[in-house]
Amino acid sequence: MLRTRLSNVGLWRSYYTSSLSRVPRAPPDKVLGLSEHFKREKSAKKIDLTVGIYKDAWGKVTTFPSVVKAQKLIESHLELNNNLSYLPITGTKEFQENVLNFLFRESCPQFGPFYLAHDRVSFVQTLSGTGALAVAAKFLALFISKDIWIPDPSWANHKNIFQNNGFENIHRYSYYKDGQVDIDGWIEQLKTFAYTRQSENNKNPPCIILHACCHNPTGLDPTKEQWKKIIDTIYDLKMVPIVDMAYQGLESGDMLRDAYLMRLCLDVEKYPNWSNGLFLCQSFAKNMGLYGERVGSLSVVTPATTNNRNSNLPQQINPLQQNIDSQLKKIVRGMYSSPPGYGSRVVNVVLSNAKLKQQWFKDVDFMVQRLHYVRKEMFDRLGWPALINFAQQHGMFYYTKFSPKQVDTLRNQYFVYLTGDGRLSLSGVNDSNIDYLCEALEAVSKMSELA
Amino acid sequence: MSASLFNSIELLPPDALFGIKQRYGQDQRTIKVDLGIGAYRDDNGKPWVLPSVKDAEKLIHNDSSYNHEYLGITGLPTLTSNAAKIIFGTQSEALQEDRVISVQSLSGTGALHISAKFFSKFFPDKLVYLSKPTWANHMAIFENQGLKTATYPYWANETKSLDLDGFLGAIQNAPEGSVFVLHSCAHNPTGLDPTNKQWVQIVDAIASKNHIALFDTAYQGFATGDLDKDAYAVRLGVEKLSTVSPVFVCQSFAKNAGMYGERVGCFHVALTKQAQNKTIKPAVTSQLAKIIRSEVSNPPAYGAKIVAKLLGTPELTEQWHKDMVTMSSRITKMRHALRDHLISLGTPGNWDHIVNQCGMFSFTGLTPQMVKRLEETHAVYLVASGRASIAGLNQGNVEYVAKAIDEVVRFYATGAKL
């Protein structure tokens, strides 16, 4: 019986050919695809300004001194170095305490502790910022909403993350106009469309992505006054904020200072209750240079319940937080069971050792000072004022406003790689390539006039 | 106060294994034994970092080019290509014909999740068949992605052996083109594997119905100490299905390299022999990359570098092979010690299955009632199904555990068949 059926192999072959050939080819990732292309580039002049990885003044990816010391401590530590056991599903207790302490006590000293004291924060160690966004997306899509507003422009992966993790409607809000944050257009759009664009039978609160600082890709952030207007609007509209904090420290060099958006959102006097929660997605990729180790966190600030609202006394365990915790665990268990250990051990050592922590703060400041120096040096050569608009232009990226054609020309004729949207990573600029780079940028910027 | 959608979110029960770990941790008794979680312990009951892994770590730390840069979306190529050779074999026809796609994953769960997401995106109507019983997380991984699961008979409780007829019957009766999740060796939780001859029958039956084989390979080298022996089923499947259907492999280095918490694994797709692979391979690869990008961006580097060093440095590979023998032979020794103690105690029932099973676990046949009494009266912890992690046994506690089992069996077993 079996044998006669097996003789029909040719038939099955055609069946399967058609089944996997139904799989279309996905376009390459806009950022990481380019760096793979760059590796194959043969020209000696090539400059990679695509990925947001910090490189030092010699073009090298180096490990922060604080992290090197932490690694040494781990290597020589009998217990830390002799245990590659599974971490708990949402990470270790130590990691949770250290990171919550950093984010909610040190970064948000006025109101953060209030949320911790009332068990109002559900926490997950995640695979950096992307992992935090993905877990948040799955949770939101299951219980809260499948509608999200993403800035236009934004990090290319935002849309991909939400689309692939249960969201049905991706809306874009106007963020950038004529070199400025389009604050009026943004608020107007939310007020007009936030709910009306949803389908009739879907009145769930829409979510909104906010870049906490160093907006990716424009490098342009709202002023503090503008943020107040925006958060007021979002709060009034009962939207669910998702704060993507990938670059804490890279704006000013001072990590605590850069958490201003979180401080604003957690202000209990202004915003007494985010009725469908607030989601903080945080990453140590950039500010601790732990990119490939995938360390970050998701903090879900849960809504007030009747028994813990407006009370200064710590209550018994908040049942709401426990429910959320249990659901977050289920999501993680089905995705990857438990998070990777090494990166979180490094973070734990840095955050719990006063000396190393101090060193880490210095390391971040040192990095940011170099990025500021690059901006100034480029400004000296190009005279583009946005380069040194330190009040609003922040972080690792400079947004050239180049058209896709100009970006192509830069790549093909000058071997200078930017992302397709014209984003330039300043960290790839150094004394040895800045003159050549600025000549290329100058030439390409004049292209449109010629055409 | 405005109503919150949060109020309707239910509390889920804690993960069963996590519950055991917690109760065990709080247990104040001087003698206690944890046979719950599937992680190797040395003869002192301590987690064991493999000597080969320690050496690999040293090499990595001393490498002047060591940094924390992002890996590519599909992972570290020196890991994924060597991992493919380990599981498919260096002589693999599929590898020689360049029809294998390999991407890095967060260990076995991550690989299974990628496969679930891939199926739900492109073949959402396929039924996914899981062995009964199976690893507790299998069903959740597939159902979380909206896929429907069914089960195939596997364990015959009466005889404590494989229910081959039931298994083959389920394959025959499943809708054409279904997905069969197969444990390639050291079946979890039973520790019972088909013989090589039985595998041939299973794979032939799968071929006859155009099904897709998905191998969960979490214990290669851990079952027998020999990577090739433990890869028999996978290699057979890839060969026999090469003109029938693609074969999916979810590979973990958690157990065989002791990388548990570092989350190192790979997801492989062996395509069928066909001319269209030139377009299908990049298409499938691109979709897998898109899935990975949307959840983790790129996989974690540290563990990947360690395993890549293990697989790519001949001296380390040799040491790693020895380390796997160390682990598997200690477990085999403990299986025999437990069985022998039970026999000398005259514990009612036949205990040969303990030595016939392989891998980390033994499906002891103890009832939930007995398991409960083991925990309460003797501080011996295992999951309610009667699955015991043999790695938790050592020279210092095996006799104690045998006596505890003896007591609970006698307490309940008048008349029960064991």
Chai-1 contact restraints between the chains, C-beta under 6 A:
chainA,res_idxA,chainB,res_idxB,connection_type,confidence,min_distance_angstrom,max_distance_angstrom,comment,restraint_id
A,L2,B,D204,contact,1.0,0.0,6.0,A-B,restraint_1
A,L2,B,S208,contact,1.0,0.0,6.0,A-B,restraint_2
A,R5,B,S208,contact,1.0,0.0,6.0,A-B,restraint_3
A,V9,B,T243,contact,1.0,0.0,6.0,A-B,restraint_4
A,W12,B,N210,contact,1.0,0.0,6.0,A-B,restraint_5
A,W12,B,V244,contact,1.0,0.0,6.0,A-B,restraint_6
A,R13,B,T243,contact,1.0,0.0,6.0,A-B,restraint_7
A,Y16,B,S245,contact,1.0,0.0,6.0,A-B,restraint_8
A,Y16,B,T272,contact,1.0,0.0,6.0,A-B,restraint_9
A,T17,B,Q274,contact,1.0,0.0,6.0,A-B,restraint_10
A,T17,B,Q276,contact,1.0,0.0,6.0,A-B,restraint_11
A,L20,B,P246,contact,1.0,0.0,6.0,A-B,restraint_12
A,L20,B,I280,contact,1.0,0.0,6.0,A-B,restraint_13
A,S21,B,Q276,contact,1.0,0.0,6.0,A-B,restraint_14
A,S21,B,I280,contact,1.0,0.0,6.0,A-B,restraint_15
A,V23,B,F122,contact,1.0,0.0,6.0,A-B,restraint_16
A,V23,B,A283,contact,1.0,0.0,6.0,A-B,restraint_17
A,V23,B,V284,contact,1.0,0.0,6.0,A-B,restraint_18
A,V23,B,Q287,contact,1.0,0.0,6.0,A-B,restraint_19
A,R25,B,P282,contact,1.0,0.0,6.0,A-B,restraint_20
A,R25,B,A283,contact,1.0,0.0,6.0,A-B,restraint_21
A,R25,B,S286,contact,1.0,0.0,6.0,A-B,restraint_22
A,A26,B,S286,contact,1.0,0.0,6.0,A-B,restraint_23
A,A26,B,Q287,contact,1.0,0.0,6.0,A-B,restraint_24
A,A26,B,K290,contact,1.0,0.0,6.0,A-B,restraint_25
A,D29,B,R293,contact,1.0,0.0,6.0,A-B,restraint_26
A,L32,B,I73,contact,1.0,0.0,6.0,A-B,restraint_27
A,V61,B,N67,contact,1.0,0.0,6.0,A-B,restraint_28
A,V61,B,E69,contact,1.0,0.0,6.0,A-B,restraint_29
A,T63,B,N67,contact,1.0,0.0,6.0,A-B,restraint_30
A,N82,B,V49,contact,1.0,0.0,6.0,A-B,restraint_31
A,N83,B,P47,contact,1.0,0.0,6.0,A-B,restraint_32
A,L84,B,V49,contact,1.0,0.0,6.0,A-B,restraint_33
A,L84,B,G258,contact,1.0,0.0,6.0,A-B,restraint_34
A,L84,B,M259,contact,1.0,0.0,6.0,A-B,restraint_35
A,L84,B,Y260,contact,1.0,0.0,6.0,A-B,restraint_36
A,L84,B,G261,contact,1.0,0.0,6.0,A-B,restraint_37
A,L84,B,E262,contact,1.0,0.0,6.0,A-B,restraint_38
A,S85,B,P47,contact,1.0,0.0,6.0,A-B,restraint_39
A,S85,B,Y260,contact,1.0,0.0,6.0,A-B,restraint_40
A,S85,B,G261,contact,1.0,0.0,6.0,A-B,restraint_41
A,Y86,B,Y260,contact,1.0,0.0,6.0,A-B,restraint_42
A,Y86,B,G261,contact,1.0,0.0,6.0,A-B,restraint_43
A,L87,B,G261,contact,1.0,0.0,6.0,A-B,restraint_44
A,L127,B,V296,contact,1.0,0.0,6.0,A-B,restraint_45
A,T130,B,V296,contact,1.0,0.0,6.0,A-B,restraint_46
A,T130,B,S297,contact,1.0,0.0,6.0,A-B,restraint_47
A,G131,B,V296,contact,1.0,0.0,6.0,A-B,restraint_48
A,A134,B,E295,contact,1.0,0.0,6.0,A-B,restraint_49
A,F143,B,L5,contact,1.0,0.0,6.0,A-B,restraint_50
A,F143,B,I9,contact,1.0,0.0,6.0,A-B,restraint_51
A,I144,B,L5,contact,1.0,0.0,6.0,A-B,restraint_52
A,N160,B,S294,contact,1.0,0.0,6.0,A-B,restraint_53
A,I161,B,S294,contact,1.0,0.0,6.0,A-B,restraint_54
A,N164,B,S294,contact,1.0,0.0,6.0,A-B,restraint_55
A,S275,B,S2,contact,1.0,0.0,6.0,A-B,restraint_56
A,S275,B,S4,contact,1.0,0.0,6.0,A-B,restraint_57
A,N276,B,S4,contact,1.0,0.0,6.0,A-B,restraint_58
A,N276,B,L5,contact,1.0,0.0,6.0,A-B,restraint_59
A,G289,B,H68,contact,1.0,0.0,6.0,A-B,restraint_60
A,L290,B,H68,contact,1.0,0.0,6.0,A-B,restraint_61
A,Y291,B,H68,contact,1.0,0.0,6.0,A-B,restraint_62
A,Y291,B,E69,contact,1.0,0.0,6.0,A-B,restraint_63
A,Y291,B,Y70,contact,1.0,0.0,6.0,A-B,restraint_64
A,G292,B,H68,contact,1.0,0.0,6.0,A-B,restraint_65
A,G292,B,E69,contact,1.0,0.0,6.0,A-B,restraint_66
A,G292,B,Y70,contact,1.0,0.0,6.0,A-B,restraint_67
A,G292,B,L71,contact,1.0,0.0,6.0,A-B,restraint_68
A,G292,B,A301,contact,1.0,0.0,6.0,A-B,restraint_69
A,E293,B,H68,contact,1.0,0.0,6.0,A-B,restraint_70
A,E293,B,P300,contact,1.0,0.0,6.0,A-B,restraint_71
A,E293,B,A301,contact,1.0,0.0,6.0,A-B,restraint_72
A,E293,B,Y302,contact,1.0,0.0,6.0,A-B,restraint_73
A,R294,B,P300,contact,1.0,0.0,6.0,A-B,restraint_74
A,P303,B,S4,contact,1.0,0.0,6.0,A-B,restraint_75
A,P303,B,F6,contact,1.0,0.0,6.0,A-B,restraint_76
A,L320,B,F6,contact,1.0,0.0,6.0,A-B,restraint_77
A,Q322,B,L11,contact,1.0,0.0,6.0,A-B,restraint_78
A,N323,B,I9,contact,1.0,0.0,6.0,A-B,restraint_79
A,N323,B,L11,contact,1.0,0.0,6.0,A-B,restraint_80
A,S326,B,L11,contact,1.0,0.0,6.0,A-B,restraint_81
A,S326,B,L12,contact,1.0,0.0,6.0,A-B,restraint_82
A,Q327,B,I9,contact,1.0,0.0,6.0,A-B,restraint_83
A,K330,B,L12,contact,1.0,0.0,6.0,A-B,restraint_84
A,G334,B,A140,contact,1.0,0.0,6.0,A-B,restraint_85
A,G334,B,I141,contact,1.0,0.0,6.0,A-B,restraint_86
A,G334,B,N144,contact,1.0,0.0,6.0,A-B,restraint_87
A,M335,B,H113,contact,1.0,0.0,6.0,A-B,restraint_88
A,Y336,B,L106,contact,1.0,0.0,6.0,A-B,restraint_89
A,Y336,B,T109,contact,1.0,0.0,6.0,A-B,restraint_90
A,Y336,B,G110,contact,1.0,0.0,6.0,A-B,restraint_91
A,S337,B,T109,contact,1.0,0.0,6.0,A-B,restraint_92
A,P340,B,E262,contact,1.0,0.0,6.0,A-B,restraint_93
A,P340,B,R263,contact,1.0,0.0,6.0,A-B,restraint_94
A,P340,B,P300,contact,1.0,0.0,6.0,A-B,restraint_95
A,G341,B,G261,contact,1.0,0.0,6.0,A-B,restraint_96
A,G341,B,E262,contact,1.0,0.0,6.0,A-B,restraint_97
A,Y342,B,Y302,contact,1.0,0.0,6.0,A-B,restraint_98
